[in-house]
């Protein structure tokens, strides 16, 4: 047992990147471990499946109601995020867990290049229904513009409508979607926004206070309920950034400390 333990230490030491301390490496592994429960729920729970069906049913009700009362001279549209809204990238998160890694742009790009994310429950039915009602389907995503070809290929493979560049607005300069939303509103009357993050509706929700943005939701509840449909994503998002004082740039060790401190007891 003594030699096995020593061998384990040596293996871990060799596996640790030279530029990364052991404590930082262990913190990264712990963050990855904490991701596992969220991914398990997202991939396997019937509750997740029903949540998506319910959300898209609510989106349909909102859209139909607004369409019936639409007096705008602009053509109607719905705006959807892509990741964890219409496409399921949880296998990427599972790959990170297997490797003991956390998100990097490089591994994310490798995943999106495969163009094999599957449609999420209710997403395809809703977007096709919107098109059948004469409502344009627009996608605004923070995937980078160098992911356009594979993103469109993925949307097409899952048979989503409007899988064309003119309807897919990706991140060219900033993750703030305000300019892209405004661009859509110049041409269309947007009936409903759909996403897994409050910033899919407004950048107002990007920087949250000590209450993690809950008061902002309460203060704007009527607007949110009538214009935005929220999808569940326990794996990542602005909610996590809020725990880190709106700063993803802090070390993994500090992230772990802040996550533990945020727990109610």
Secondary structure, 3 states (H helix, E strand, C coil): CHHHHHHHHHHHHHHCCCCCCHHHHHHHHHHHHHHHHHHHHHHHCHHHHHHHHHHHHHHHHHHHHHHHCCCCCCEEEEEECCECCCEECHHHHHHHHHHCCCCCHHHHHHHHHHCCCEECCCHHHHHHHHHHCCCEEEEEEEEEHHHHHHHHHHHHHCCCCCCCHHHEEEECCCCCCHHHHHHHHHHEEEEEEEECCHHHCCHHHHCCCCCCCHHHHHHCHHHHHHHEEECCCCCCCHHHHHHCCCCCCCCHHHHHHHHHHCCCC
